[in-house]
Amino acid sequence: MFLSHSSIIAQALNLGQRQVEKTIELLDQGATIPFIARYRKEATGSLNEVQIAAIRDMLMRLRDLDKRREAILQTIDEQGKLTPSLREKIAAVETLAELEDLYLPYRPKRRTRATIAIEKGYEPVADAIVQGRWDDWDDEALQGARDIIAERASDDATARSRVRHVFRRKAMLSSTLARGVEPGDERVAKYENWTDWKEPIGRAPSHRILALLRGEEAGVLRVHVRPERDEEGIDALIPRTLPQGKAGEQYQMALADSYKRLVAPSMENEFRNILKERADGEAIKVFADNVRQLLLEAPMGQKRTLAIDPGFRTGCKVVCLDAQGQLLHNETIYPFTSVREERAAVAKLEALVEAFQIEAIAIGNGTAGRETEEVVQKCHFKTKVFAVSVSEAGASVYSASDVARREFPDYDITVRGAVSIGRRLMDPLSELVKIPPQSIGVGQYQHDVDQKRLAAALDDTVASCVNAVGVELNTASRELLAYVSGIGPALADKIVAHRNQHGPFPDRQALRQVKGLGDKAFEQCAGFLRIRESQNSLDHSAVHPERYALVQQMAASVGSDIDKLMADKALRSRIHLGDFVTSECGMPTLLDIMQELEKPGLDPRAHFEVFEFDKSISRVEDLKPGMVLPGIVTNITAFGAFVDIGIHHDGLIHISQVADRRVNDVSDVLHLHQKLHVKVLEVDLRRQRVSLTLKGMQ
């Protein structure tokens, strides 16, 4: 009896089979990962989003394997070669590689050396050699026989399995200069560390795998994934009984040819794909983790903001936004063209801050960003105003997008970019969802990994963040609404259209009036939407409407109503949760409800803090080893973290320098946009590189 999908997944992920079965059932019913993790804890045993996503992904792979299995069975059956034994073997395999091995002898082949030899009538010679019989065949017959034996060995699933085992244990990842590339070639400099490299595939980190493959794609490197000694692979092809004498010699020659010409290249491709898939997975995880941290960065909140998109020659685009992020005013200043213009720019900024009652200034951190900060520092404002450096990554993508054109059809891309910078300070999540996550500029080797897989992972990440924070239904953009569980772009458009036509939604139930939003969509999305103006206090919270009646019962049990229950901790403490446990609503959900009653709609993001660089440092030349400086983590990779210390060139904290202890994963210690103090370890003026350390800083 073969294992079911749920059994295979449960064993692989070390989960209970019942948990997996219920999760698969919910996924097949159209439930989203955030919904299952938040509102179906009793069904899944409180699985988190990562576990649910792992179940979904593995289920998809198994179902894809099943589709391939059915296609192969049908093809072999049409050939009239599908025996009960073969059907059983094909049904039992659990990997695509094993499945394709079984299919190899039956796969329609192009014209090969073996098929040509068979056409010439040399198959009996091959059979005789395998059986240990010998005759005085001519060279052409022997070559043809060896070609036939070589292909048979290559098509043998058992032999391929033995070779695969050798590759798994002994294969090395190696790289050398590609043919025709000389050591002095200017392209080599980027890959100089990898022109003579070798390491076991099990030890190769993801960033090195991707670096080598990038070098190969660039035509600089030649990359191999093979055991160092061919003999190990050839030995794996040799059967237990080998003919003796001249027949045995011919058989061994055929097997050596089979390994070098057919099996090894095939296995190399297979293991290159395995390495690439593994490296992609690790790189995508780093990218997704970085995106999550960026999206969940602390929001400043609703403050009147002046935003500046810096520029030297073209000037600095300045916009003034109200507390809701609406554009009030825009113009351009030119503080870097002359002393006179700098004075004019300072005066203009002072006037704008006063006129629009500005509370905060957002300054893009790209070209001229630090210099613009220095100009702002020369201003004398009549009220307290703080300035913050804001990441510009992806702002240009947004400003040229359809989203930006819809929002600001009458303004050019420079104005749109400045508005985006200001809004990012107010609420990073609401603004960054308008930009493809790949354009945010964090991660490693993002253009080298599987783009479809990257897009899916980042889409999951953005949806997870949006639903974790919750969305204000009456003010959210269509882009933000589209990531809410169960909504998507089409329904988001309909919700916004309904809101524009009929005004704000008075409560969650009013969502049902949106054309096309049925019961299933309402079930999936309602708990993640907030309506702060609703008369029903539960609409402000993450309590799902399906539990409103339960909360009313809880309030009644202590002689109260919902509003008083939410306001009075003493009342809540009198509730006996055990009295409300049912088969569908267990203690996990009840505890979530109590948490929401205490702090309805609590934003999980950190509290906003103003950050400033060391004003005495502006260039690499200003740095000296041993200096301790404030910095912001701008990117996290598998080999370390990049930190902006205010000099236009991010410094690197190598993974060996992120803590006093040994660290295997940088993200265990640091997170994106974390504010910290770092020590300068080394300054390379020629290459404009700065090495930093956190050792001794904790």
C-alpha positions in Angstrom: 0.0 0.0 0.0 1.4 3.4 -1.0 1.4 6.4 1.2 -1.2 9.1 0.7 -0.1 12.7 0.0 -1.0 13.7 3.6 1.1 10.9 5.0 4.1 11.8 2.9 3.8 15.5 3.8 3.2 14.8 7.5 6.4 12.6 7.6 8.5 15.1 5.6 7.4 18.1 7.7 7.2 16.3 11.0 3.5 17.1 11.5 0.4 15.2 12.5 -1.4 13.6 9.6 -4.7 14.9 10.8 -3.3 18.4 10.8 -2.1 18.0 7.2 -5.4 16.5 6.1 -7.5 19.4 7.5 -5.1 22.0 6.0 -5.3 20.4 2.6 -9.1 20.3 2.9 -9.2 24.0 3.7 -6.8 24.9 0.9 -8.9 22.9 -1.6 -11.9 24.8 -0.4 -10.3 28.1 -1.4 -9.1 29.3 2.1 -6.0 31.5 2.1 -2.9 30.9 4.3 -3.5 34.0 6.5 -7.1 33.0 7.1 -6.3 29.4 8.0 -3.5 30.4 10.3 -5.6 33.0 12.1 -9.2 31.7 12.1 -8.9 27.9 11.8 -6.5 27.0 14.5 -8.7 24.2 15.9 -8.8 22.5 12.6 -5.0 22.6 11.9 -3.7 22.3 15.5 -2.5 26.0 15.4 -0.2 25.6 12.4 1.5 28.9 11.5 1.7 30.5 8.1 5.2 29.0 7.3 4.0 25.5 8.1 0.8 25.9 6.0 2.7 27.3 3.1 5.1 24.3 3.3 2.1 21.9 3.2 0.7 23.8 0.2 4.0 23.8 -1.7 4.7 20.2 -1.1 1.1 19.2 -2.1 1.5 21.1 -5.3 4.8 19.2 -6.1 3.1 15.9 -5.3 0.1 16.7 -7.5 2.4 17.7 -10.3 4.3 14.5 -9.9 1.0 12.6 -10.1 0.2 14.4 -13.4 3.5 13.4 -14.8 3.0 9.8 -13.5 -0.4 9.5 -15.3 1.1 10.9 -18.5 4.0 8.3 -18.4 1.6 5.4 -17.6 -0.6 6.4 -20.5 2.4 6.6 -22.9 3.8 3.2 -21.9 0.4 1.7 -22.0 -0.1 2.9 -25.6 3.1 1.2 -26.5 1.7 -2.1 -25.1 4.6 -2.4 -22.6 2.8 -1.6 -19.3 3.2 -4.7 -17.1 1.6 -5.0 -13.7 5.1 -4.9 -12.1 6.1 -1.7 -14.0 2.8 -0.1 -13.1 3.4 -0.9 -9.4 7.0 0.6 -9.6 5.8 3.8 -11.2 3.0 4.2 -8.7 5.4 3.8 -5.8 8.1 6.3 -6.7 8.1 9.6 -4.7 10.5 11.7 -6.7 10.5 13.0 -10.3 14.1 11.8 -10.9 13.1 8.2 -10.0 10.0 8.5 -12.2 12.0 9.7 -15.2 14.5 6.9 -14.6 11.7 4.3 -15.0 10.4 6.0 -18.1 13.8 6.3 -19.8 13.6 2.9 -21.7 10.2 3.8 -23.0 10.7 7.5 -23.8 10.5 8.1 -27.6 14.1 8.6 -28.6 15.7 10.7 -31.3 18.2 8.9 -33.6 21.1 7.8 -31.4 24.3 5.8 -31.8 22.5 2.8 -30.3 19.5 3.0 -32.5 21.7 3.2 -35.6 23.6 0.1 -34.4 20.3 -1.7 -33.9 19.3 -0.8 -37.4 22.5 -2.3 -38.7 21.7 -5.5 -36.9 24.3 -5.4 -34.1 21.9 -6.1 -31.2 22.7 -9.9 -31.2 26.3 -9.0 -30.8 25.5 -6.8 -27.8 23.4 -9.6 -26.3 26.2 -12.1 -26.8 28.8 -9.9 -25.0 26.4 -9.3 -22.1 26.0 -13.1 -21.8 29.8 -13.6 -21.9 29.9 -15.2 -25.4 32.6 -14.2 -27.8 33.2 -14.4 -31.6 35.6 -12.7 -34.0 33.4 -9.7 -34.8 34.8 -6.8 -36.7 35.5 -3.4 -35.2 32.3 -1.9 -36.5 30.2 -4.6 -35.0 32.0 -4.3 -31.6 31.5 -0.5 -31.6 27.8 -0.9 -32.4 27.4 -3.5 -29.7 29.2 -1.2 -27.2 26.9 1.7 -28.2 23.8 -0.5 -27.5 25.1 -1.7 -24.2 26.0 1.9 -23.2 22.5 3.1 -23.8 21.0 0.1 -22.0 23.1 0.9 -19.0 22.1 4.6 -19.2 18.4 3.6 -19.3 18.6 1.2 -16.4 16.8 2.7 -13.4 18.7 0.6 -10.8 22.1 1.5 -12.2 21.2 5.2 -12.4 20.1 5.0 -8.8 23.6 3.7 -7.8 25.3 6.5 -9.8 23.0 9.0 -8.2 24.1 7.8 -4.8 27.7 8.3 -5.8 27.0 11.9 -7.0 25.1 12.6 -3.8 28.1 11.6 -1.6 31.1 12.5 -3.8 30.2 15.2 -6.3 32.2 18.4 -6.2 31.2 21.9 -7.3 34.1 23.2 -9.3 34.8 26.2 -11.5 37.7 27.2 -13.9 38.1 29.9 -16.5 36.0 29.2 -19.5 37.8 28.3 -22.8 39.1 31.3 -24.6 39.0 33.6 -21.5 42.5 34.8 -20.5 43.4 35.7 -16.9 43.9 39.3 -17.9 40.4 39.7 -19.4 38.7 42.6 -17.6 35.6 40.4 -17.1 37.6 38.1 -14.9 38.1 40.6 -12.1 34.6 40.1 -10.8 35.1 36.4 -10.6 38.8 36.2 -9.6 38.1 34.2 -6.5 36.4 31.4 -8.5 38.7 30.8 -11.4 40.1 27.7 -9.7 37.5 26.6 -7.1 36.4 23.3 -5.8 34.3 22.2 -2.9 31.8 19.4 -2.0 28.3 20.1 -3.1 26.9 19.6 0.4 29.0 22.5 1.7 28.5 25.0 -1.1 26.5 28.0 0.2 23.7 29.5 -1.9 25.4 32.7 -2.7 28.5 30.9 -4.0 26.4 28.6 -6.2 24.6 31.6 -7.7 27.9 33.5 -8.1 29.5 30.6 -10.0 26.4 30.1 -12.2 26.3 33.8 -12.9 30.0 33.7 -13.9 29.2 30.8 -16.3 26.2 32.7 -17.8 28.6 35.6 -18.4 30.9 33.3 -20.3 33.8 33.8 -17.8 33.6 30.5 -15.8 33.2 26.9 -16.6 31.2 25.1 -13.8 31.1 21.3 -13.2 29.2 19.1 -10.7 30.9 15.7 -10.7 32.8 13.3 -8.5 36.5 13.9 -8.8 37.2 10.3 -10.1 35.2 8.9 -13.0 36.0 5.4 -11.7 33.6 5.8 -8.8 30.7 6.5 -11.2 31.8 3.7 -13.6 32.0 1.2 -10.8 28.4 2.0 -9.9 27.2 1.0 -13.4 29.0 -2.4 -13.3 26.5 -5.3 -12.5 27.2 -7.9 -9.8 28.3 -10.5 -12.4 30.5 -9.3 -15.1 31.5 -11.5 -18.1 35.1 -12.7 -18.2 37.7 -12.5 -21.0 37.3 -10.4 -24.1 33.5 -10.1 -23.7 34.1 -8.7 -20.2 36.6 -6.2 -21.6 34.1 -5.0 -24.2 31.4 -4.8 -21.6 33.6 -2.6 -19.3 34.5 -0.4 -22.2 30.8 0.1 -23.0 30.1 0.9 -19.3 32.9 3.5 -19.2 31.5 5.1 -22.3 28.0 5.0 -20.9 29.1 6.8 -17.8 31.2 9.5 -19.5 29.0 10.2 -22.5 25.5 9.5 -21.2 25.0 9.0 -17.5 27.5 11.5 -16.0 26.2 14.5 -18.1 22.6 13.5 -17.3 23.5 13.3 -13.5 25.4 16.5 -13.7 22.4 18.3 -15.1 20.2 16.8 -12.4 22.5 17.8 -9.6 23.1 21.3 -11.1 19.4 21.7 -11.0 19.2 20.4 -7.4 22.0 22.9 -6.4 20.3 25.7 -8.3 16.9 24.9 -6.7 18.5 24.8 -3.2 20.4 28.0 -3.8 17.3 29.7 -5.2 15.3 28.6 -2.1 17.8 30.0 0.3 18.2 33.3 -1.6 14.4 33.7 -2.0 14.0 33.1 1.8 16.6 35.8 2.5 14.8 38.2 0.0 11.4 37.4 1.4 12.6 37.9 5.0 14.1 41.3 4.0 10.9 42.3 2.3 8.8 41.3 5.3 11.0 43.4 7.6 10.8 46.4 5.2 7.0 46.1 4.9 6.6 45.8 8.7 8.9 48.7 9.5 7.5 51.1 12.1 5.2 53.7 10.6 5.5 57.3 11.6 1.7 57.7 11.4 -0.4 60.6 10.2 1.7 63.7 10.3 1.9 66.6 7.9 5.0 65.8 5.9 7.4 67.6 3.6 9.2 65.1 1.3 12.3 65.8 -0.8 13.6 63.7 -3.7 17.2 64.9 -3.8 19.2 65.7 -7.0 22.3 67.7 -7.8 22.0 69.0 -11.3 18.2 68.7 -11.8 17.4 70.0 -8.3 15.5 68.6 -5.4 11.8 68.0 -5.9 9.8 69.1 -2.8 6.2 68.1 -2.0 4.0 68.9 0.9 1.5 66.3 2.1 -1.3 66.5 4.6 -1.6 64.0 7.5 -3.4 61.6 5.2 -0.7 61.7 2.5 -2.6 63.9 0.0 -0.5 66.2 -2.1 -1.0 69.9 -1.2 2.0 71.6 -3.0 5.1 70.8 -5.1 8.1 72.8 -6.4 11.8 72.4 -7.1 14.7 73.9 -5.3 18.4 74.0 -6.4 20.6 74.1 -3.3 23.7 72.7 -5.1 24.1 75.1 -8.0 25.5 78.1 -6.0 25.7 79.6 -2.5 22.9 82.0 -3.5 20.6 79.1 -4.5 21.4 77.3 -1.3 20.3 80.3 0.7 17.1 80.5 -1.4 16.5 76.8 -0.9 16.8 77.1 2.9 14.4 80.1 3.0 11.9 78.2 0.8 12.0 75.1 3.1 11.5 77.3 6.1 8.5 79.0 4.4 6.9 75.7 3.3 7.2 74.2 6.8 5.5 77.2 8.3 2.8 77.6 5.6 1.8 73.9 5.6 2.4 73.3 9.4 4.9 70.5 8.6 5.7 68.1 11.4 8.2 65.8 9.6 10.6 65.9 6.7 11.3 62.8 4.6 14.6 62.9 2.6 15.3 60.3 -0.1 18.6 58.4 0.6 19.8 58.2 -3.0 22.1 60.6 -4.9 22.5 63.9 -3.0 20.6 62.5 -0.1 23.2 63.2 2.6 24.0 66.6 1.1 20.3 67.5 1.2 20.2 66.5 4.9 22.9 69.0 5.5 20.9 71.7 3.8 17.9 70.9 5.9 20.1 71.1 9.0 20.8 74.7 8.1 17.1 75.6 8.3 15.7 77.4 11.4 12.1 76.3 11.8 9.7 78.0 14.1 8.2 74.8 15.3 9.7 71.4 16.2 10.3 69.4 13.0 12.4 66.2 12.6 14.0 65.0 9.4 14.4 61.3 8.4 16.3 59.6 5.7 14.0 57.3 3.7 14.9 54.5 1.3 14.3 55.5 -2.3 14.5 51.9 -3.6 11.7 51.3 -6.1 10.4 54.9 -6.0 11.3 55.4 -9.6 9.4 52.2 -10.5 6.4 53.5 -8.7 6.5 56.9 -10.2 6.4 55.5 -13.8 3.7 52.9 -13.0 0.1 52.8 -13.9 -0.7 53.0 -10.2 1.1 56.4 -9.9 -0.5 57.6 -13.2 -4.0 56.8 -11.8 -3.2 58.6 -8.5 -1.5 61.7 -10.1 -2.5 62.0 -13.7 -1.6 65.7 -13.8 1.9 65.4 -12.3 5.2 64.1 -13.7 7.3 61.3 -12.4 9.5 63.5 -10.2 6.5 64.7 -8.2 5.1 61.2 -7.9 8.5 59.9 -6.7 8.7 62.6 -4.0 5.2 61.8 -2.8 6.1 58.1 -2.5 9.1 59.0 -0.3 6.9 61.0 2.0 4.2 58.4 2.2 6.8 55.7 2.9 7.7 57.5 6.1 4.1 57.7 7.1 3.2 54.1 6.4 5.8 51.9 4.6 3.3 49.0 4.2 0.6 51.0 2.5 3.0 52.6 0.0 5.3 49.7 -0.7 2.5 47.4 -1.8 2.2 49.6 -4.9 5.6 48.5 -6.0 6.6 45.0 -7.3 8.5 43.5 -4.3 11.4 42.6 -6.7 11.9 46.4 -7.1 12.4 47.2 -3.5 16.1 46.5 -3.7 16.8 44.0 -0.9 18.2 40.4 -1.0 20.9 38.7 -3.0 21.1 37.5 -6.6 17.4 38.3 -7.1 17.8 38.3 -10.9 19.6 34.9 -10.9 16.9 32.9 -9.1 13.7 31.3 -10.5 11.6 34.4 -11.2 8.3 32.6 -11.0 9.2 31.1 -7.6 10.5 34.4 -6.4 7.3 36.2 -7.4 5.2 33.6 -5.6 7.2 33.8 -2.4 7.2 37.5 -2.3 3.4 37.6 -3.0 2.9 35.3 0.0 5.1 37.6 2.1 3.3 40.8 1.1 -0.1 39.2 1.7 1.1 37.9 5.1 2.2 41.4 6.2 -0.9 43.1 5.0 -3.2 40.7 6.8 -1.0 40.7 9.9 -1.4 44.5 10.2 -5.0 44.7 9.0 -6.5 47.2 6.5 -8.7 50.2 7.1 -11.5 49.4 4.6 -12.7 53.0 4.0 -9.2 54.5 3.2 -7.2 51.7 1.8 -5.9 51.8 -1.8 -7.0 49.2 -4.3 -3.4 47.9 -4.2 -3.5 47.3 -0.4 -7.0 45.8 -0.6 -5.9 43.4 -3.3 -3.6 41.7 -0.8 -6.3 41.1 1.8 -7.3 37.5 2.2 -9.9 36.5 -0.3 -10.1 39.8 -2.2 -7.6 40.1 -5.1 -7.3 42.8 -7.7 -10.8 42.4 -9.3 -12.7 42.5 -6.0 -10.5 45.4 -4.8 -11.6 47.4 -7.8 -15.2 46.7 -7.1 -14.8 47.6 -3.4 -13.2 50.9 -4.3 -15.9 51.6 -6.9 -18.6 50.9 -4.4 -17.0 53.1 -1.8 -16.7 55.9 -4.3 -20.3 55.6 -5.4 -22.0 55.0 -2.0 -19.6 56.5 0.5 -17.8 54.8 3.4 -18.8 51.4 4.5 -20.7 51.8 7.9 -19.8 48.3 9.1 -18.3 45.0 7.9 -21.7 43.5 6.9 -22.1 46.3 4.4 -19.3 44.6 2.4 -21.9 42.1 1.3 -23.5 44.8 -0.9 -20.4 44.9 -3.1 -21.3 43.2 -6.4 -19.4 39.9 -6.8 -18.3 39.6 -3.2 -20.0 36.4 -2.1 -20.1 34.4 1.2 -16.7 32.8 0.6 -14.9 36.0 -0.1 -16.6 37.7 2.9 -15.5 34.8 5.2 -11.9 35.1 4.0 -11.5 38.9 4.2 -13.8 40.2 6.9 -11.6 39.6 9.9 -8.6 41.4 8.3 -10.6 44.6 7.5 -11.1 47.4 10.0 -13.8 50.1 10.1 -12.9 52.6 12.7 -16.1 54.6 12.3 -18.4 51.6 12.8 -20.9 51.6 15.6 -19.9 48.0 16.3 -16.7 48.0 18.3 -15.8 44.6 17.1 -15.4 46.0 13.5 -12.4 47.8 14.9 -10.8 44.5 15.8 -9.5 41.3 14.3 -12.4 39.3 15.8 -14.1 37.6 12.9 -17.8 38.4 12.3 -18.5 34.6 12.6 -17.7 35.0 16.3 -19.6 38.2 17.1 -22.5 36.2 18.6 -20.0 34.3 20.8 -18.6 37.6 22.1 -22.1 38.8 22.9 -22.6 35.6 24.9 -19.4 36.1 26.7 -20.4 39.7 27.6 -23.8 38.5 28.8 -22.2 35.8 31.0 -20.8 38.7 33.2 -23.9 40.9 32.9 -22.3 43.3 30.4 -22.3 44.4 26.8 -19.5 44.3 24.3 -18.4 47.9 24.6 -18.1 47.7 28.4 -16.4 44.3 28.1 -13.7 45.8 25.8 -13.2 48.8 28.2 -13.1 46.9 31.5 -10.3 44.4 32.2 -12.0 43.4 35.5 -15.1 42.3 33.6 -13.0 40.3 31.1 -11.2 38.5 33.9 -14.5 37.1 35.2 -15.2 35.2 31.9 -14.7 31.5 32.2 -13.4 30.6 28.8 -13.9 26.9 29.3 -17.6 27.5 29.3 -17.4 28.6 25.6 -15.3 25.8 24.2 -16.9 23.9 21.3 -15.7 21.5 18.7 -15.4 24.4 16.2 -14.2 27.1 18.6 -11.5 25.9 21.0 -9.2 27.6 23.5 -6.8 29.0 20.8 -9.6 31.0 19.2 -11.0 32.1 22.6 -7.6 33.4 23.7 -7.2 35.3 20.4 -10.6 36.9 21.0 -9.7 37.9 24.5 -6.5 39.5 23.2 -8.4 41.5 20.7 -11.0 42.6 23.3 -8.1 44.0 25.3 -6.3 45.7 22.4 -8.6 45.8 19.4 -6.8 46.1 16.1 -3.3 46.3 17.7 -0.7 47.2 15.1 2.1 44.5 15.4 4.7 46.9 14.0 7.3 48.6 16.2 7.1 52.1 17.6 8.6 54.7 15.3 11.9 56.3 16.3 13.9 59.1 14.7 17.4 58.2 13.6 20.4 60.4 12.8 23.8 59.6 11.2 27.1 61.0 12.7 27.2 64.5 11.2 31.0 64.5 11.2 31.2 61.6 8.7 30.2 62.1 5.1 32.9 60.3 3.0 34.9 57.1 3.1 38.0 59.2 3.6 36.5 60.4 6.9 36.6 56.9 8.4 39.3 55.4 10.6 39.4 51.8 12.0 38.0 51.7 15.5 35.4 54.4 15.0 32.0 53.6 16.4 29.1 55.0 14.3 25.3 54.9 14.1 24.0 53.0 11.1 20.9 51.4 9.6 20.8 47.8 8.1 20.0 48.2 4.4 20.3 44.6 3.2 20.8 41.1 4.7 22.4 38.3 2.7 23.6 34.8 3.5 27.2 36.1 3.9 26.5 39.2 6.0 24.6 42.5 6.4 25.1 45.9 4.6 24.8 49.0 6.8 24.3 52.6 5.8 26.6 54.8 7.9 25.9 58.0 5.9 28.8 58.0 3.4 27.0 56.9 0.2 28.7 53.5 0.3 27.2 50.8 2.6 29.6 49.0 4.8 29.6 45.2 5.2 29.3 43.3 8.4 30.5 39.8 7.4 28.6 37.0 9.0 31.7 36.2 11.1 31.5 39.8 12.6 27.8 40.1 13.5 28.1 38.7 17.0 30.6 37.6 19.6 29.3 34.0 19.1 29.2 31.9 16.0 26.2 32.7 13.8 24.8 30.5 11.0 22.0 32.9 9.9 22.5 36.6 9.9 18.7 37.2 10.2 18.9 35.5 13.6 20.8 38.5 14.9 19.9 41.5 12.6 16.8 42.7 10.8 16.3 45.1 7.9 16.3 48.8 8.8 17.5 48.0 12.3 19.2 50.9 13.9 22.5 50.1 15.6 26.0 51.2 16.4 28.9 49.5 14.5 32.6 49.7 14.7 34.8 50.3 11.6 37.0 47.3 11.1 38.8 48.1 7.9 38.7 50.9 5.2 39.7 50.1 1.6 40.0 53.5 -0.1 41.0 52.1 -3.5 37.9 50.0 -3.8 35.8 52.3 -1.6 34.9 49.4 0.7 34.2 49.5 4.4 34.3 46.5 6.7 32.3 46.8 9.9 31.9 44.7 13.1 29.5 44.2 15.9 31.9 42.1 18.0 32.3 43.6 21.4 29.3 45.9 20.7 26.5 43.9 22.3 
